[in-house]
Amino acid sequence: MRAIVLMCLLHAAIAVAPTYPWNGIGNGNQTPNPNPKTDSACATDEGSCRCCVMLKEMNRLRTYFNTTMNNLEKEYSQTVQSLENIQASYTAVSVALFNEFKCLGPNQINTPVIYKHVFINLGNGYSVDTGIFTVPRPGVYSLALTVYSDSGSPGSKLAACASLLLNGQLVAGTREINMEDQEDSATTVVALHLKAGDKVTVNLSAGCYLCDDSNHYNTFSAFLLYPE
């Protein structure tokens, strides 16, 4: 760039330099004959004009390049931020009751169901200590509850029942109490608009029990459909 600028200045200096006629040795009347067009470098030196045009074009391209790069950097930063927000909004919970054959209940009072086997807990909303799913961010959630129970022997009373609660209030539930078969199961799926901090729990009704093993018949799942 410096070399080009120096060349342009050199061209301009040569183009505007006055010319002096040569009348021979000893002629003292050496009056300069100024060029009437010296005010225009392009009129006296086409190369100088081309050089200046090239410099202007290079400056224009450099400005355009810098502006474009700045815009691209802004768009890239916005895209990265959007992706980070999307990743931060991921919420998915899926848990099961036990990993070995074991039954929960029956109890004389309603009892919270604490699922011990965790398939996934994106967003860390579920607690294996309390069985509570605390909504980490607002939006529309899908909640699914599957219950299963085994009476233990033919003819014995079968009582598979559980309820889905939101902040202690009943949302939906399943109930199967009979003596017609040895085992039974049921599933409930709902979509709810939840706020951050809402608490979703599964409640085992009094007199009911749930049995599970490594096949994971009893499950609870929740995932965010549409974040706000």
C-alpha positions as CSV (number, residue, x, y, z in Angstrom):
1,M,0.0,0.0,0.0
2,R,2.8,2.4,0.9
3,A,4.5,1.7,-2.4
4,I,1.4,2.4,-4.4
5,V,0.9,5.7,-2.5
6,L,4.5,6.7,-3.2
7,M,4.0,5.9,-6.9
8,C,0.9,8.0,-7.1
9,L,2.6,10.9,-5.4
10,L,5.5,10.6,-7.8
11,H,3.2,10.5,-10.8
12,A,1.3,13.6,-9.5
13,A,4.6,15.5,-8.8
14,I,5.8,14.8,-12.4
15,A,2.5,15.6,-13.9
16,V,2.2,19.1,-12.3
17,A,5.9,20.1,-12.6
18,P,6.4,23.2,-14.8
19,T,8.3,22.8,-18.1
20,Y,11.2,25.1,-19.2
21,P,12.1,25.6,-22.9
22,W,15.8,25.1,-23.8
23,N,17.1,27.9,-26.1
24,G,20.7,27.0,-26.1
25,I,23.8,27.8,-24.0
26,G,24.2,31.3,-22.9
27,N,20.6,32.3,-23.5
28,G,19.6,34.1,-20.3
29,N,16.0,34.4,-21.3
30,Q,14.8,31.1,-19.8
31,T,11.2,32.1,-19.0
32,P,9.2,29.2,-17.7
33,N,6.3,28.1,-19.9
34,P,3.6,26.9,-17.5
35,N,1.2,24.3,-18.8
36,P,-2.3,25.7,-18.6
37,K,-3.6,22.3,-17.7
38,T,-1.4,21.6,-14.7
39,D,-4.4,21.9,-12.4
40,S,-5.5,18.4,-13.5
41,A,-3.1,15.5,-13.0
42,C,-5.2,13.3,-15.3
43,A,-4.7,15.9,-18.1
44,T,-0.9,15.7,-18.0
45,D,-0.4,12.1,-16.8
46,E,-2.9,9.4,-17.4
47,G,-0.9,7.0,-15.2
48,S,-1.3,9.2,-12.2
49,C,-5.1,9.3,-12.8
50,R,-5.3,5.6,-13.0
51,C,-3.3,5.2,-9.8
52,C,-5.6,7.5,-7.9
53,V,-8.7,5.7,-9.2
54,M,-7.2,2.4,-8.1
55,L,-6.5,3.8,-4.6
56,K,-10.1,5.1,-4.3
57,E,-11.4,1.6,-5.3
58,M,-9.1,-0.1,-2.9
59,N,-10.3,2.2,-0.1
60,R,-13.9,1.5,-1.0
61,L,-13.3,-2.3,-1.1
62,R,-11.5,-2.1,2.3
63,T,-14.4,-0.2,3.8
64,Y,-16.9,-2.6,2.4
65,F,-14.9,-5.6,3.6
66,N,-14.6,-4.2,7.2
67,T,-18.3,-3.4,7.3
68,T,-19.2,-6.8,6.1
69,M,-17.0,-8.5,8.6
70,N,-18.4,-6.5,11.4
71,N,-22.0,-7.4,10.4
72,L,-21.0,-11.1,10.1
73,E,-19.4,-11.0,13.6
74,K,-22.6,-9.5,15.0
75,E,-24.8,-12.1,13.3
76,Y,-22.5,-14.9,14.5
77,S,-22.6,-13.7,18.1
78,Q,-26.4,-13.5,17.9
79,T,-26.6,-17.0,16.5
80,V,-24.3,-18.4,19.2
81,Q,-26.5,-16.7,21.8
82,S,-29.7,-18.1,20.3
83,L,-28.2,-21.6,20.3
84,E,-27.1,-21.2,24.0
85,N,-30.6,-20.1,24.9
86,I,-32.1,-23.1,23.1
87,Q,-29.8,-25.5,24.8
88,A,-30.5,-23.9,28.1
89,S,-34.2,-24.4,27.6
90,Y,-33.8,-28.2,27.2
91,T,-35.9,-29.9,29.9
92,A,-36.6,-33.7,29.9
93,V,-37.2,-36.1,32.7
94,S,-37.9,-39.8,32.6
95,V,-37.7,-42.0,35.7
96,A,-38.8,-45.5,36.8
97,L,-39.7,-46.9,40.2
98,F,-37.2,-49.7,41.0
99,N,-34.4,-51.7,39.3
100,E,-35.4,-55.0,41.0
101,F,-38.7,-56.6,41.9
102,K,-40.2,-54.6,44.7
103,C,-43.6,-53.2,45.6
104,L,-44.5,-49.8,47.0
105,G,-47.5,-49.9,49.4
106,P,-50.1,-50.5,50.3
107,N,-50.2,-47.6,52.9
108,Q,-53.0,-46.3,55.1
109,I,-52.5,-42.7,53.8
110,N,-51.7,-41.2,50.4
111,T,-47.9,-41.4,49.9
112,P,-45.6,-39.6,47.4
113,V,-44.0,-41.9,44.9
114,I,-40.3,-41.6,44.7
115,Y,-38.8,-42.9,41.5
116,K,-35.3,-44.1,42.0
117,H,-34.1,-45.1,38.5
118,V,-33.4,-42.1,36.3
119,F,-33.3,-42.4,32.5
120,I,-32.7,-38.8,31.9
121,N,-32.9,-35.6,33.9
122,L,-32.0,-32.7,31.5
123,G,-32.4,-29.4,33.4
124,N,-32.0,-31.2,36.8
125,G,-35.6,-30.6,37.6
126,Y,-36.3,-34.0,39.2
127,S,-35.1,-35.0,42.7
128,V,-34.5,-38.7,43.5
129,D,-34.7,-37.8,47.2
130,T,-38.2,-36.3,47.2
131,G,-39.7,-37.5,44.0
132,I,-40.6,-33.9,43.1
133,F,-40.2,-32.5,39.6
134,T,-39.7,-28.8,40.0
135,V,-40.3,-26.9,36.7
136,P,-37.1,-25.1,35.8
137,R,-38.6,-22.8,33.2
138,P,-42.1,-21.8,32.0
139,G,-43.8,-23.3,29.0
140,V,-46.1,-26.1,27.8
141,Y,-45.1,-29.5,29.2
142,S,-46.0,-33.0,28.3
143,L,-46.5,-35.2,31.4
144,A,-46.9,-39.0,31.3
145,L,-47.6,-41.5,34.1
146,T,-47.7,-45.3,33.7
147,V,-48.6,-47.6,36.6
148,Y,-48.4,-51.3,37.0
149,S,-49.2,-53.7,39.8
150,D,-49.0,-57.5,40.4
151,S,-51.4,-59.1,42.8
152,G,-48.9,-61.8,43.6
153,S,-51.2,-64.7,43.2
154,P,-54.3,-65.5,41.2
155,G,-57.5,-64.4,43.0
156,S,-55.7,-61.9,45.2
157,K,-56.9,-58.3,45.3
158,L,-55.3,-56.1,42.7
159,A,-55.0,-52.4,43.4
160,A,-52.9,-50.3,41.0
161,C,-53.7,-46.7,41.4
162,A,-51.7,-43.4,41.4
163,S,-52.4,-39.7,40.8
164,L,-50.6,-36.9,39.1
165,L,-50.5,-33.7,41.2
166,L,-49.5,-30.2,40.4
167,N,-48.6,-28.1,43.4
168,G,-50.6,-30.6,45.6
169,Q,-53.7,-30.4,43.4
170,L,-55.0,-33.4,41.4
171,V,-54.5,-33.2,37.7
172,A,-55.1,-36.8,36.5
173,G,-55.0,-40.3,37.8
174,T,-55.3,-44.0,37.2
175,R,-57.2,-46.5,39.3
176,E,-57.6,-50.3,38.9
177,I,-59.0,-52.3,41.8
178,N,-60.4,-55.8,41.1
179,M,-59.8,-59.5,41.4
180,E,-60.4,-60.5,37.8
181,D,-56.7,-60.8,36.8
182,Q,-53.3,-61.1,38.4
183,E,-51.8,-57.9,36.9
184,D,-52.8,-54.7,35.3
185,S,-51.4,-51.3,34.1
186,A,-52.6,-48.0,32.9
187,T,-51.1,-44.8,31.4
188,T,-52.1,-41.1,31.6
189,V,-50.7,-38.4,29.3
190,V,-51.5,-34.7,29.7
191,A,-50.2,-31.4,28.4
192,L,-50.1,-28.5,30.8
193,H,-49.0,-24.9,30.8
194,L,-46.5,-24.7,33.8
195,K,-44.7,-21.9,35.4
196,A,-41.1,-21.9,36.7
197,G,-41.1,-23.3,40.3
198,D,-44.3,-25.4,39.8
199,K,-44.0,-28.8,41.5
200,V,-45.2,-32.0,39.9
201,T,-45.5,-35.2,42.0
202,V,-47.0,-38.6,41.7
203,N,-49.2,-39.8,44.6
204,L,-49.9,-43.4,45.7
205,S,-53.4,-43.6,47.0
206,A,-54.2,-45.2,50.3
207,G,-54.7,-49.0,50.0
208,C,-53.0,-49.1,46.6
209,Y,-49.6,-50.4,45.6
210,L,-47.2,-50.5,42.7
211,C,-44.8,-53.3,41.8
212,D,-41.7,-52.9,39.6
213,D,-38.5,-54.6,38.5
214,S,-35.8,-54.1,36.0
215,N,-38.4,-54.0,33.2
216,H,-39.5,-50.6,34.6
217,Y,-43.2,-50.9,34.3
218,N,-43.9,-47.9,36.5
219,T,-42.6,-44.7,34.9
220,F,-43.0,-40.9,35.0
221,S,-41.9,-38.6,32.3
222,A,-42.0,-34.8,31.7
223,F,-40.5,-32.8,28.9
224,L,-40.8,-29.2,27.6
225,L,-42.8,-28.9,24.4
226,Y,-42.8,-25.1,23.9
227,P,-40.7,-22.8,26.1
228,E,-41.7,-19.2,26.8
